[in-house]
């Protein structure tokens, strides 16, 4: 599994920061028990929408 920690304000407190976990065919975004699980295909769609300023 690959984990990316998303921090703000140049302060990183991993237990409090949201993460993006890439695990097999799933991408899990969130923090603690507040998460969203996407397939890699769904995640690619989300990335494109962000890049195109749709969201």
N, C-alpha and C positions, 0 to 999 in steps of 0.2 A: 504494500500500500504506500502511496505517495501522499504526503500531507503538506499543505501550504497554509501557513498561519496568516490571517489578515488582521493587521494591527493599525491603529490610528495614533496620532499625536506623538509619533516617534517613541511610543512606549509599548513594549510587548510584554504582556502577562499572559502566556499561552493558555492557562485554564479559563481566562476571561475573554479571549479573542476568538472570533469566529474562525472556522477552518474550512478548507476545501480538501476533501479526501478522495483520491482516485484509487478505486479498488476494483480490479477486474473490469467488468462492463458497467460499473456504477460510479457516479460522482455524487458525493454526499457533502452538502453545504450547510453550515450552521454552527451552532454552539450547544454543547451539552445535549439536552434532549429536544431542543428546538432545531430540527434539521429538515432538510428537503433532499430526497434521494431522486436523482435523475439518471437515465441511461446516458451513455456517452453520446449517443445521437441527439438526445434532448439537450444535453449540455452544449453541444456544438451549435445548435439552433439558438440557444440563449446567448452564447458568445457572439454570434453574428448579429443578433438584434442589438446587443450592447455596442458593438463596433459601428453599426449603421445608425446609431443614435435613435433607435426605435424605442428604447427604454432607458 
